[in-house]
Amino acid sequence: MTYEEALTWWYGRIDYERRAPKPGELKLDQMRALLDRLGNPQDRMRVVHVAGSKGKGSTAAMLATILSGARYRTGLFTSPHLCAVEERIQVDGSAISPDELAGVLTTIRHTIGDELNPTFFEVGTAAGWLHFLSKRTDIAVVEVGLGGRFDSTNVCQPVLAIITSISYDHTKILGDRLEQIAFEKAGILKPGRPAVSGATGKEAAEVIAGIAAERGVPLAQLDRDFRFRYEPGVADVSLPRVTVQTSQRDWPPFELSLLGAHQAANAAVAVAAVEELRRSGLTITDDHVANGLKQVRWPARLEIVGRRPWIVLDCAHNTASIQAMVDTLRETFPAERRVVIFGASGDKDVPGMLERLAPNFDHFVLTQFQKNPRAVAPEDLAKMLSGIRAVSCEVQRLLADALQAARRWARSDDLIAITGSIFLAGEMRPMLVKEN
């Protein structure tokens, strides 16, 4: 297939990123059958498997950058993509090329025949394994798509499993209690394989520890087996720093390229993961860790995309990540007034996000992303906001108009935040990068 034909075929699959799966639709039987036909590429490489409600992509990116710096050929599989679908599959920071993507998709299409009907995510996951194998990666860092127990990535036997954090997200699928969500995330733990957990809430931590004990999983837990201290930075003045203490040692302070206390927690998880990988035989020096944490680039995570006024792009999409963004903006960016461009998916806790944003912004520009049908109409967002707090707001259906409206409102010493969804961030980032 040509590249265009391959994408048309791929995007023609059932896509749970465009509509939420129903209970019982997420299974592993078809994924296992597909990979079996492809020769089980996931069993022919070392894998670090990363799950979590938030922070899993950032932690995966940190660890992949550290491993690449340590001269290990490192694959990175993440989802969803921000701007281009090729971003999902990277080796040493370079995304799969259009020709390479067309090649692996063609292989998959010819392999499945008429008997299998894999979803969009199952095809993408298989494409990642095939690409990593063809590139002879030493290790692959693989981010879970949804949940963990029945996620399409959960067909590997990782050298290390990581659970970054547990908070309310995808509650219609994973459950509306933290214990239920933790149970689904902990589904990636494999008997006898070590794990690192950054989940600190009592309910979630107990569930993860219990499953680890049942399966004989050596588990390092944040706030029990390792801790961190965070020093905020100031935008364009100083980088934030994190100091990690584990049962083995006190690590030196590390500068972070990613902003916020939540990223310091992710960095602590990555450092604990490095200790486990060292025990497995990998050679990773302190300098590799320091350079990786300082050099990692993970767009749309409190990313500065404009100055005077500050423009900060963040793909926070649940209440916990919105609160983390608000806290980081307050401590990192000196600004007179703050305006937020907000758009969200209908399957998220939109009122909860607006409740956390409303006291912290002087003006709202409510909008919607265009390329995913899960977007909430901005008029509906305005109704929700009016029921929460009386705050200055306007509705702009088009993203370019939303950005223009925010710019009109903000002065040079103000701040514009863009948040609410990775789909919103993905559609707005190209226009902001082009400007700069």
MARLUM-477334 format. One record per residue (C-alpha): x, y, z. Coordinates in nm, 4 decimals. Example, Ala and Ser with C-alpha at 12.3 -4.5 7.8 and 13.67 -1.06 7.14 Angstrom:
BEGIN
<site X="1.2300" Y="-0.4500" Z="0.7800"/>
<site X="1.3670" Y="-0.1060" Z="0.7140"/>
END
This chain:
BEGIN
<site X="0.0000" Y="0.0000" Z="0.0000"/>
<site X="0.1030" Y="0.3585" Z="-0.0505"/>
<site X="0.1234" Y="0.5796" Z="0.2564"/>
<site X="-0.2153" Y="0.7331" Z="0.1824"/>
<site X="-0.3744" Y="0.3920" Z="0.1234"/>
<site X="-0.2210" Y="0.2576" Z="0.4435"/>
<site X="-0.3560" Y="0.5453" Z="0.6532"/>
<site X="-0.6998" Y="0.5133" Z="0.4958"/>
<site X="-0.7069" Y="0.1439" Z="0.5829"/>
<site X="-0.5754" Y="0.2062" Z="0.9369"/>
<site X="-0.8177" Y="0.4874" Z="1.0147"/>
<site X="-1.0982" Y="0.2690" Z="0.8852"/>
<site X="-1.0595" Y="0.0360" Z="1.1842"/>
<site X="-1.2735" Y="0.0633" Z="1.4970"/>
<site X="-1.1171" Y="0.3515" Z="1.6910"/>
<site X="-1.1775" Y="0.3819" Z="2.0647"/>
<site X="-1.0002" Y="0.7165" Z="2.0657"/>
<site X="-1.2935" Y="0.8561" Z="1.8705"/>
<site X="-1.5642" Y="0.6764" Z="2.0642"/>
<site X="-1.5301" Y="0.5226" Z="2.4074"/>
<site X="-1.5410" Y="0.1415" Z="2.4225"/>
<site X="-1.8397" Y="-0.0276" Z="2.5820"/>
<site X="-1.7980" Y="-0.2654" Z="2.8769"/>
<site X="-1.6710" Y="-0.5982" Z="2.7525"/>
<site X="-1.5297" Y="-0.4661" Z="2.4242"/>
<site X="-1.1727" Y="-0.4511" Z="2.5527"/>
<site X="-1.0164" Y="-0.7967" Z="2.5240"/>
<site X="-0.6732" Y="-0.9398" Z="2.4473"/>
<site X="-0.7681" Y="-1.2475" Z="2.2424"/>
<site X="-0.7552" Y="-1.0738" Z="1.9070"/>
<site X="-0.4326" Y="-0.8897" Z="1.9890"/>
<site X="-0.2632" Y="-1.2148" Z="2.0846"/>
<site X="-0.3865" Y="-1.3818" Z="1.7656"/>
<site X="-0.2570" Y="-1.0923" Z="1.5538"/>
<site X="0.0867" Y="-1.0919" Z="1.7170"/>
<site X="0.1073" Y="-1.4697" Z="1.6909"/>
<site X="0.0642" Y="-1.4416" Z="1.3144"/>
<site X="0.3351" Y="-1.1736" Z="1.3092"/>
<site X="0.5816" Y="-1.3964" Z="1.4945"/>
<site X="0.5283" Y="-1.2389" Z="1.8389"/>
<site X="0.7739" Y="-0.9501" Z="1.7961"/>
<site X="0.6964" Y="-0.8289" Z="2.1509"/>
<site X="0.8709" Y="-1.1380" Z="2.2895"/>
<site X="1.1941" Y="-1.0636" Z="2.1041"/>
<site X="1.3016" Y="-0.7480" Z="2.2893"/>
<site X="1.3304" Y="-0.6041" Z="2.6381"/>
<site X="1.0277" Y="-0.3981" Z="2.7362"/>
<site X="0.9461" Y="-0.1440" Z="3.0061"/>
<site X="0.5660" Y="-0.1252" Z="3.0372"/>
<site X="0.4188" Y="0.2017" Z="3.1699"/>
<site X="0.0627" Y="0.2557" Z="3.2978"/>
<site X="-0.1017" Y="0.5261" Z="3.5073"/>
<site X="-0.3844" Y="0.7794" Z="3.5131"/>
<site X="-0.1525" Y="1.0701" Z="3.4458"/>
<site X="0.2199" Y="1.1100" Z="3.3946"/>
<site X="0.2716" Y="0.7849" Z="3.2073"/>
<site X="0.3660" Y="0.9530" Z="2.8802"/>
<site X="0.6034" Y="1.1972" Z="3.0487"/>
<site X="0.7650" Y="0.9220" Z="3.2553"/>
<site X="0.8024" Y="0.7029" Z="2.9466"/>
<site X="0.9636" Y="0.9918" Z="2.7589"/>
<site X="1.2029" Y="1.0630" Z="3.0467"/>
<site X="1.3095" Y="0.7007" Z="3.0707"/>
<site X="1.3456" Y="0.6622" Z="2.6936"/>
<site X="1.5661" Y="0.9733" Z="2.6790"/>
<site X="1.7835" Y="0.8413" Z="2.9630"/>
<site X="1.8210" Y="0.5010" Z="2.7931"/>
<site X="1.9042" Y="0.6530" Z="2.4542"/>
<site X="2.1672" Y="0.8691" Z="2.6218"/>
<site X="2.3130" Y="0.5532" Z="2.7748"/>
<site X="2.3665" Y="0.4240" Z="2.4179"/>
<site X="2.0818" Y="0.1743" Z="2.4219"/>
<site X="1.8792" Y="0.1777" Z="2.1031"/>
<site X="1.5433" Y="0.2654" Z="2.2549"/>
<site X="1.1935" Y="0.2378" Z="2.1169"/>
<site X="0.9135" Y="0.4554" Z="2.2546"/>
<site X="0.5458" Y="0.3784" Z="2.1966"/>
<site X="0.2891" Y="0.6328" Z="2.3198"/>
<site X="-0.0670" Y="0.7349" Z="2.2493"/>
<site X="-0.2612" Y="0.9271" Z="2.1436"/>
<site X="-0.0423" Y="1.1336" Z="1.9150"/>
<site X="-0.0341" Y="1.5109" Z="1.9425"/>
<site X="-0.0056" Y="1.6317" Z="1.5823"/>
<site X="0.1141" Y="1.3479" Z="1.3552"/>
<site X="0.0325" Y="0.9799" Z="1.3928"/>
<site X="0.3981" Y="0.8877" Z="1.3371"/>
<site X="0.4788" Y="1.0381" Z="1.6796"/>
<site X="0.3390" Y="0.7240" Z="1.8435"/>
<site X="0.6317" Y="0.5097" Z="1.7298"/>
<site X="0.9830" Y="0.6452" Z="1.7872"/>
<site X="1.3349" Y="0.5059" Z="1.8071"/>
<site X="1.5938" Y="0.7209" Z="1.9832"/>
<site X="1.3692" Y="1.0236" Z="1.9471"/>
<site X="1.3053" Y="0.9818" Z="1.5736"/>
<site X="0.9513" Y="0.9039" Z="1.4649"/>
<site X="0.8763" Y="0.6248" Z="1.2220"/>
<site X="0.8880" Y="0.7600" Z="0.8648"/>
<site X="0.5793" Y="0.7610" Z="0.6393"/>
<site X="0.7365" Y="0.4921" Z="0.4178"/>
<site X="0.8240" Y="0.2755" Z="0.7189"/>
<site X="0.4742" Y="0.3157" Z="0.8574"/>
<site X="0.3187" Y="0.2202" Z="0.5238"/>
<site X="0.5441" Y="-0.0861" Z="0.5167"/>
<site X="0.4464" Y="-0.2227" Z="0.8583"/>
<site X="0.0787" Y="-0.1469" Z="0.8008"/>
<site X="0.0945" Y="-0.3356" Z="0.4704"/>
<site X="0.2512" Y="-0.6322" Z="0.6488"/>
<site X="-0.0242" Y="-0.6294" Z="0.9091"/>
<site X="-0.3013" Y="-0.6020" Z="0.6529"/>
<site X="-0.1685" Y="-0.8960" Z="0.4527"/>
<site X="-0.1261" Y="-1.0979" Z="0.7725"/>
<site X="-0.4743" Y="-1.0641" Z="0.9220"/>
<site X="-0.6618" Y="-1.1971" Z="0.6197"/>
<site X="-1.0387" Y="-1.2176" Z="0.6613"/>
<site X="-1.0364" Y="-1.3891" Z="1.0000"/>
<site X="-0.9201" Y="-1.1029" Z="1.2217"/>
<site X="-1.0647" Y="-0.7549" Z="1.2606"/>
<site X="-0.8178" Y="-0.5626" Z="1.4790"/>
<site X="-0.8991" Y="-0.2167" Z="1.6084"/>
<site X="-0.7092" Y="0.1023" Z="1.5277"/>
<site X="-0.5118" Y="0.0756" Z="1.8510"/>
<site X="-0.4366" Y="-0.2938" Z="1.8090"/>
<site X="-0.2968" Y="-0.2278" Z="1.4611"/>
<site X="-0.0925" Y="0.0656" Z="1.5921"/>
<site X="0.0472" Y="-0.1411" Z="1.8775"/>
<site X="0.1456" Y="-0.4220" Z="1.6427"/>
<site X="0.3052" Y="-0.1661" Z="1.4098"/>
<site X="0.5145" Y="-0.0412" Z="1.7010"/>
<site X="0.6418" Y="-0.3879" Z="1.7897"/>
<site X="0.7294" Y="-0.4603" Z="1.4240"/>
<site X="0.9129" Y="-0.1308" Z="1.3805"/>
<site X="1.1126" Y="-0.1761" Z="1.7003"/>
<site X="1.2120" Y="-0.5244" Z="1.5882"/>
<site X="1.3168" Y="-0.4037" Z="1.2431"/>
<site X="1.5282" Y="-0.1293" Z="1.4031"/>
<site X="1.6914" Y="-0.3833" Z="1.6359"/>
<site X="1.6051" Y="-0.1883" Z="1.9470"/>
<site X="1.7800" Y="-0.2884" Z="2.2676"/>
<site X="1.4778" Y="-0.1954" Z="2.4762"/>
<site X="1.1289" Y="-0.0554" Z="2.4165"/>
<site X="0.9414" Y="0.1754" Z="2.6536"/>
<site X="0.5728" Y="0.1109" Z="2.5922"/>
<site X="0.2920" Y="0.3274" Z="2.7280"/>
<site X="-0.0465" Y="0.1723" Z="2.7994"/>
<site X="-0.3314" Y="0.3205" Z="2.5971"/>
<site X="-0.6278" Y="0.2698" Z="2.8306"/>
<site X="-0.6345" Y="0.1089" Z="3.1735"/>
<site X="-0.3864" Y="-0.1763" Z="3.1704"/>
<site X="-0.5409" Y="-0.5173" Z="3.2302"/>
<site X="-0.7142" Y="-0.5386" Z="2.8917"/>
<site X="-0.5021" Y="-0.2853" Z="2.7044"/>
<site X="-0.3611" Y="-0.4027" Z="2.3710"/>
<site X="-0.0063" Y="-0.3433" Z="2.4955"/>
<site X="-0.0548" Y="-0.5924" Z="2.7805"/>
<site X="0.0746" Y="-0.8876" Z="2.5818"/>
<site X="0.4417" Y="-0.8495" Z="2.6736"/>
<site X="0.6618" Y="-0.9876" Z="2.9498"/>
<site X="0.8392" Y="-0.6691" Z="3.0589"/>
<site X="1.1707" Y="-0.6492" Z="3.2377"/>
<site X="1.0034" Y="-0.3738" Z="3.4414"/>
<site X="0.6478" Y="-0.2465" Z="3.4922"/>
<site X="0.5751" Y="0.1115" Z="3.5993"/>
<site X="0.2524" Y="0.2607" Z="3.7361"/>
<site X="0.2893" Y="0.6373" Z="3.7574"/>
<site X="-0.0194" Y="0.7567" Z="3.9447"/>
<site X="-0.3851" Y="0.6813" Z="4.0033"/>
<site X="-0.6645" Y="0.9364" Z="3.9704"/>
<site X="-1.0167" Y="0.9561" Z="3.8305"/>
<site X="-1.0199" Y="0.9090" Z="3.4526"/>
<site X="-1.2147" Y="0.6892" Z="3.2085"/>
<site X="-1.4487" Y="0.6109" Z="3.4978"/>
<site X="-1.7218" Y="0.4652" Z="3.2736"/>
<site X="-1.4758" Y="0.1969" Z="3.1646"/>
<site X="-1.2363" Y="0.1553" Z="3.4566"/>
<site X="-1.4759" Y="0.2203" Z="3.7445"/>
<site X="-1.5639" Y="0.5191" Z="3.9599"/>
<site X="-1.3564" Y="0.4228" Z="4.2638"/>
<site X="-0.9804" Y="0.4607" Z="4.2914"/>
<site X="-0.9505" Y="0.0988" Z="4.4037"/>
<site X="-1.1159" Y="-0.0174" Z="4.0803"/>
<site X="-0.8940" Y="0.2034" Z="3.8663"/>
<site X="-0.5820" Y="0.0837" Z="4.0492"/>
<site X="-0.6898" Y="-0.2784" Z="3.9948"/>
<site X="-0.7095" Y="-0.2198" Z="3.6180"/>
<site X="-0.3735" Y="-0.0402" Z="3.6055"/>
<site X="-0.2080" Y="-0.3130" Z="3.8136"/>
<site X="-0.3134" Y="-0.5632" Z="3.5483"/>
<site X="0.0229" Y="-0.4997" Z="3.3802"/>
<site X="0.2138" Y="-0.6542" Z="3.6735"/>
<site X="0.3617" Y="-0.9896" Z="3.5713"/>
<site X="0.4621" Y="-1.2685" Z="3.8121"/>
<site X="0.8180" Y="-1.2268" Z="3.9336"/>
<site X="0.8893" Y="-0.9157" Z="3.7226"/>
<site X="0.9875" Y="-0.6019" Z="3.9213"/>
<site X="0.7687" Y="-0.2925" Z="3.9299"/>
<site X="0.7830" Y="0.0721" Z="4.0361"/>
<site X="0.4731" Y="0.2618" Z="4.1493"/>
<site X="0.4232" Y="0.6352" Z="4.1917"/>
<site X="0.0677" Y="0.5945" Z="4.3253"/>
<site X="0.0586" Y="0.7477" Z="4.6729"/>
<site X="-0.3113" Y="0.7541" Z="4.7639"/>
<site X="-0.3912" Y="0.4966" Z="5.0329"/>
<site X="-0.6665" Y="0.3157" Z="4.8401"/>
<site X="-0.4694" Y="0.2803" Z="4.5173"/>
<site X="-0.1362" Y="0.2023" Z="4.6832"/>
<site X="-0.2887" Y="-0.0795" Z="4.8867"/>
<site X="-0.4486" Y="-0.2393" Z="4.5805"/>
<site X="-0.1247" Y="-0.2239" Z="4.3806"/>
<site X="0.0812" Y="-0.3592" Z="4.6721"/>
<site X="-0.1693" Y="-0.6412" Z="4.7233"/>
<site X="-0.1615" Y="-0.7518" Z="4.3602"/>
<site X="0.2182" Y="-0.7279" Z="4.3565"/>
<site X="0.2369" Y="-0.9520" Z="4.6640"/>
<site X="-0.0016" Y="-1.2068" Z="4.5091"/>
<site X="0.2109" Y="-1.2274" Z="4.1955"/>
<site X="0.5509" Y="-1.2241" Z="4.3615"/>
<site X="0.6375" Y="-0.8854" Z="4.2104"/>
<site X="0.9231" Y="-0.6932" Z="4.3790"/>
<site X="0.7622" Y="-0.3495" Z="4.4176"/>
<site X="0.9208" Y="-0.0104" Z="4.4877"/>
<site X="0.6564" Y="0.2409" Z="4.5988"/>
<site X="0.6802" Y="0.6196" Z="4.6134"/>
<site X="0.6681" Y="0.7540" Z="4.9717"/>
<site X="0.7553" Y="0.4079" Z="5.1053"/>
<site X="1.0696" Y="0.2941" Z="4.9226"/>
<site X="1.1710" Y="0.6198" Z="4.7582"/>
<site X="1.0955" Y="0.9909" Z="4.8024"/>
<site X="1.1686" Y="1.3200" Z="4.6319"/>
<site X="1.2079" Y="1.6883" Z="4.7088"/>
<site X="1.1011" Y="1.9465" Z="4.4504"/>
<site X="1.2326" Y="2.2979" Z="4.3965"/>
<site X="1.0199" Y="2.5032" Z="4.1543"/>
<site X="1.1826" Y="2.7019" Z="3.8775"/>
<site X="1.0948" Y="3.0418" Z="3.7366"/>
<site X="1.0155" Y="3.0670" Z="3.3681"/>
<site X="1.3157" Y="3.1800" Z="3.1609"/>
<site X="1.5179" Y="3.2265" Z="3.4834"/>
<site X="1.5832" Y="2.8853" Z="3.6397"/>
<site X="1.4904" Y="2.5229" Z="3.5796"/>
<site X="1.3050" Y="2.3238" Z="3.8458"/>
<site X="1.5097" Y="2.0681" Z="4.0385"/>
<site X="1.4358" Y="1.7344" Z="4.1999"/>
<site X="1.6315" Y="1.5392" Z="4.4604"/>
<site X="1.5480" Y="1.1697" Z="4.4925"/>
<site X="1.6116" Y="0.9463" Z="4.7930"/>
<site X="1.5805" Y="0.5693" Z="4.7577"/>
<site X="1.6549" Y="0.2792" Z="4.9870"/>
<site X="1.9899" Y="0.2507" Z="4.8087"/>
<site X="2.1162" Y="0.6081" Z="4.8124"/>
<site X="2.0603" Y="0.9823" Z="4.8009"/>
<site X="2.0779" Y="1.0904" Z="4.4373"/>
<site X="2.2285" Y="1.4274" Z="4.3441"/>
<site X="1.9885" Y="1.7097" Z="4.2526"/>
<site X="1.8666" Y="1.6940" Z="3.8914"/>
<site X="1.7439" Y="1.9820" Z="3.6756"/>
<site X="1.4191" Y="1.9145" Z="3.4905"/>
<site X="1.3139" Y="2.0375" Z="3.1484"/>
<site X="0.9497" Y="1.9552" Z="3.2265"/>
<site X="0.7743" Y="2.1905" Z="3.4669"/>
<site X="0.5798" Y="2.1163" Z="3.7840"/>
<site X="0.5840" Y="1.9126" Z="4.1030"/>
<site X="0.3978" Y="1.6370" Z="3.9191"/>
<site X="0.6895" Y="1.6096" Z="3.6762"/>
<site X="0.9280" Y="1.5905" Z="3.9706"/>
<site X="0.7214" Y="1.2936" Z="4.0920"/>
<site X="0.7455" Y="1.1398" Z="3.7449"/>
<site X="1.1220" Y="1.1968" Z="3.7495"/>
<site X="1.1455" Y="1.0215" Z="4.0873"/>
<site X="0.9619" Y="0.7229" Z="3.9389"/>
<site X="1.2027" Y="0.7261" Z="3.6433"/>
<site X="1.5026" Y="0.7313" Z="3.8789"/>
<site X="1.3611" Y="0.4375" Z="4.0774"/>
<site X="1.3116" Y="0.2601" Z="3.7441"/>
<site X="1.6757" Y="0.3229" Z="3.6546"/>
<site X="1.7810" Y="0.1486" Z="3.9760"/>
<site X="1.5738" Y="-0.1551" Z="3.8794"/>
<site X="1.7167" Y="-0.1562" Z="3.5264"/>
<site X="2.0691" Y="-0.1375" Z="3.6671"/>
<site X="1.9914" Y="-0.4479" Z="3.8720"/>
<site X="1.8819" Y="-0.6220" Z="3.5509"/>
<site X="2.2253" Y="-0.5595" Z="3.3996"/>
<site X="2.1913" Y="-0.2289" Z="3.2123"/>
<site X="2.4709" Y="0.0267" Z="3.2442"/>
<site X="2.3196" Y="0.3672" Z="3.3182"/>
<site X="2.5359" Y="0.6302" Z="3.4870"/>
<site X="2.4264" Y="0.9252" Z="3.7001"/>
<site X="2.5245" Y="1.1559" Z="3.4121"/>
<site X="2.2922" Y="0.9636" Z="3.1779"/>
<site X="2.0085" Y="1.0259" Z="3.4238"/>
<site X="2.0961" Y="1.3936" Z="3.4700"/>
<site X="2.1220" Y="1.4583" Z="3.0969"/>
<site X="1.8030" Y="1.2674" Z="3.0197"/>
<site X="1.5918" Y="1.4554" Z="3.2735"/>
<site X="1.7295" Y="1.7901" Z="3.1575"/>
<site X="1.7061" Y="1.7191" Z="2.7847"/>
<site X="1.3762" Y="1.5326" Z="2.7519"/>
<site X="1.1248" Y="1.7045" Z="2.5282"/>
<site X="0.7579" Y="1.6181" Z="2.5649"/>
<site X="0.5395" Y="1.8745" Z="2.3837"/>
<site X="0.2150" Y="2.0135" Z="2.5274"/>
<site X="0.3122" Y="1.9390" Z="2.8873"/>
<site X="0.3199" Y="2.2921" Z="3.0265"/>
<site X="0.5091" Y="2.3826" Z="2.7112"/>
<site X="0.6022" Y="2.7467" Z="2.6612"/>
<site X="0.4951" Y="2.8302" Z="2.3052"/>
<site X="0.4888" Y="3.2090" Z="2.3310"/>
<site X="0.6202" Y="3.5030" Z="2.5308"/>
<site X="0.4844" Y="3.8530" Z="2.5976"/>
<site X="0.2293" Y="3.7376" Z="2.6771"/>
<site X="0.3250" Y="3.3966" Z="2.8052"/>
<site X="0.1441" Y="3.1246" Z="2.6108"/>
<site X="0.1531" Y="2.7841" Z="2.7785"/>
<site X="0.0142" Y="2.4712" Z="2.6131"/>
<site X="-0.0887" Y="2.1801" Z="2.8335"/>
<site X="-0.2871" Y="1.8670" Z="2.7510"/>
<site X="-0.4329" Y="1.8219" Z="3.1021"/>
<site X="-0.7647" Y="1.6407" Z="3.0665"/>
<site X="-0.8732" Y="1.5310" Z="3.4137"/>
<site X="-0.9158" Y="1.7072" Z="3.7449"/>
<site X="-0.5831" Y="1.5948" Z="3.8892"/>
<site X="-0.3813" Y="1.7106" Z="3.5891"/>
<site X="-0.5723" Y="2.0402" Z="3.5704"/>
<site X="-0.4893" Y="2.1064" Z="3.9373"/>
<site X="-0.1243" Y="2.0230" Z="3.8706"/>
<site X="-0.1227" Y="2.2699" Z="3.5810"/>
<site X="-0.2840" Y="2.5447" Z="3.7902"/>
<site X="-0.0312" Y="2.4952" Z="4.0713"/>
<site X="0.2635" Y="2.5035" Z="3.8310"/>
<site X="0.1432" Y="2.8150" Z="3.6502"/>
<site X="0.1088" Y="2.9921" Z="3.9853"/>
<site X="0.4608" Y="2.9068" Z="4.1056"/>
<site X="0.6479" Y="2.9333" Z="3.7756"/>
<site X="0.4979" Y="3.2186" Z="3.5741"/>
<site X="0.4798" Y="3.5747" Z="3.7052"/>
<site X="0.1758" Y="3.7242" Z="3.5328"/>
<site X="-0.0655" Y="4.0075" Z="3.6002"/>
<site X="-0.3777" Y="3.8480" Z="3.4544"/>
<site X="-0.4523" Y="3.4994" Z="3.3264"/>
<site X="-0.6758" Y="3.3841" Z="3.0426"/>
<site X="-0.7508" Y="3.0227" Z="2.9530"/>
<site X="-0.8510" Y="2.8728" Z="2.6196"/>
<site X="-1.0468" Y="2.5609" Z="2.7145"/>
<site X="-1.1924" Y="2.2714" Z="2.5189"/>
<site X="-1.2686" Y="1.9181" Z="2.6347"/>
<site X="-1.4002" Y="1.5736" Z="2.5486"/>
<site X="-1.7478" Y="1.4741" Z="2.6574"/>
<site X="-1.6311" Y="1.1586" Z="2.8331"/>
<site X="-1.4188" Y="1.3571" Z="3.0814"/>
<site X="-1.5126" Y="1.5208" Z="3.4117"/>
<site X="-1.5608" Y="1.8599" Z="3.2490"/>
<site X="-1.7402" Y="2.0246" Z="3.5451"/>
<site X="-1.4609" Y="1.9061" Z="3.7747"/>
<site X="-1.1972" Y="2.0614" Z="3.5490"/>
<site X="-1.3887" Y="2.3909" Z="3.5241"/>
<site X="-1.4279" Y="2.4027" Z="3.9033"/>
<site X="-1.0494" Y="2.3984" Z="3.9394"/>
<site X="-0.9890" Y="2.6485" Z="3.6622"/>
<site X="-1.2575" Y="2.9036" Z="3.7514"/>
<site X="-1.0950" Y="3.0598" Z="4.0622"/>
<site X="-0.7563" Y="3.0843" Z="3.8911"/>
<site X="-0.8309" Y="3.2632" Z="3.5634"/>
<site X="-0.9643" Y="3.6098" Z="3.4882"/>
<site X="-1.1141" Y="3.5248" Z="3.1498"/>
<site X="-1.2245" Y="3.2096" Z="2.9662"/>
<site X="-1.2275" Y="3.1521" Z="2.5906"/>
<site X="-1.4363" Y="2.8383" Z="2.5374"/>
<site X="-1.3848" Y="2.6484" Z="2.2147"/>
<site X="-1.3774" Y="2.3001" Z="2.0638"/>
<site X="-1.1350" Y="2.0889" Z="1.8672"/>
<site X="-1.2486" Y="1.9929" Z="1.5188"/>
<site X="-1.1037" Y="1.6518" Z="1.4303"/>
<site X="-1.2496" Y="1.4302" Z="1.7019"/>
<site X="-1.6256" Y="1.3850" Z="1.7551"/>
<site X="-1.5890" Y="1.3648" Z="2.1342"/>
<site X="-1.5580" Y="1.7451" Z="2.1628"/>
<site X="-1.8046" Y="1.9278" Z="2.3881"/>
<site X="-1.9754" Y="2.2229" Z="2.2186"/>
<site X="-1.8408" Y="2.5516" Z="2.3612"/>
<site X="-2.1948" Y="2.6721" Z="2.4296"/>
<site X="-2.2395" Y="2.3725" Z="2.6601"/>
<site X="-1.9092" Y="2.4551" Z="2.8288"/>
<site X="-2.0379" Y="2.8085" Z="2.8892"/>
<site X="-2.3505" Y="2.6730" Z="3.0584"/>
<site X="-2.1420" Y="2.4502" Z="3.2843"/>
<site X="-1.9095" Y="2.7367" Z="3.3742"/>
<site X="-2.1964" Y="2.9734" Z="3.4565"/>
<site X="-2.3287" Y="2.7205" Z="3.7061"/>
<site X="-1.9909" Y="2.7055" Z="3.8810"/>
<site X="-1.8748" Y="3.0652" Z="3.9075"/>
<site X="-1.9490" Y="3.4086" Z="3.7638"/>
<site X="-1.6424" Y="3.4700" Z="3.5500"/>
<site X="-1.5714" Y="3.6616" Z="3.2315"/>
<site X="-1.5998" Y="3.4304" Z="2.9319"/>
<site X="-1.6678" Y="3.4137" Z="2.5597"/>
<site X="-1.7416" Y="3.1406" Z="2.3065"/>
<site X="-1.5301" Y="3.0917" Z="1.9943"/>
<site X="-1.6085" Y="2.7826" Z="1.7876"/>
<site X="-1.2980" Y="2.8055" Z="1.5683"/>
<site X="-0.9557" Y="2.7552" Z="1.7232"/>
<site X="-0.7913" Y="3.0376" Z="1.5287"/>
<site X="-1.0635" Y="3.2742" Z="1.6515"/>
<site X="-1.0147" Y="3.1487" Z="2.0081"/>
<site X="-0.6428" Y="3.2241" Z="1.9943"/>
<site X="-0.7075" Y="3.5651" Z="1.8433"/>
<site X="-0.9639" Y="3.6438" Z="2.1150"/>
<site X="-0.7212" Y="3.5463" Z="2.3909"/>
<site X="-0.4498" Y="3.7616" Z="2.2381"/>
<site X="-0.6867" Y="4.0579" Z="2.2244"/>
<site X="-0.7672" Y="4.0171" Z="2.5906"/>
<site X="-0.4119" Y="3.9601" Z="2.7198"/>
<site X="-0.1496" Y="4.2280" Z="2.7650"/>
<site X="0.2237" Y="4.1625" Z="2.7270"/>
<site X="0.2717" Y="4.0829" Z="3.0980"/>
<site X="-0.0259" Y="3.8440" Z="3.1141"/>
<site X="-0.0532" Y="3.4689" Z="3.0581"/>
<site X="-0.2588" Y="3.2579" Z="2.8177"/>
<site X="-0.3040" Y="2.8914" Z="2.9056"/>
<site X="-0.4447" Y="2.6420" Z="2.6544"/>
<site X="-0.5755" Y="2.3227" Z="2.8116"/>
<site X="-0.8489" Y="2.0620" Z="2.8544"/>
<site X="-0.7615" Y="1.7935" Z="2.6006"/>
<site X="-0.4731" Y="1.6433" Z="2.4084"/>
<site X="-0.6893" Y="1.6812" Z="2.0971"/>
<site X="-0.7180" Y="2.0563" Z="2.1594"/>
<site X="-0.3427" Y="2.0822" Z="2.2191"/>
<site X="-0.2699" Y="1.8795" Z="1.9062"/>
<site X="-0.4784" Y="2.1034" Z="1.6828"/>
<site X="-0.3543" Y="2.4316" Z="1.8303"/>
<site X="0.0161" Y="2.3534" Z="1.8592"/>
<site X="0.0949" Y="2.3715" Z="1.4838"/>
<site X="-0.0467" Y="2.7216" Z="1.4537"/>
<site X="0.1474" Y="2.8354" Z="1.7619"/>
<site X="0.4746" Y="2.6776" Z="1.6519"/>
<site X="0.4346" Y="2.8303" Z="1.3065"/>
<site X="0.3953" Y="3.1732" Z="1.4653"/>
<site X="0.7191" Y="3.1295" Z="1.6602"/>
END
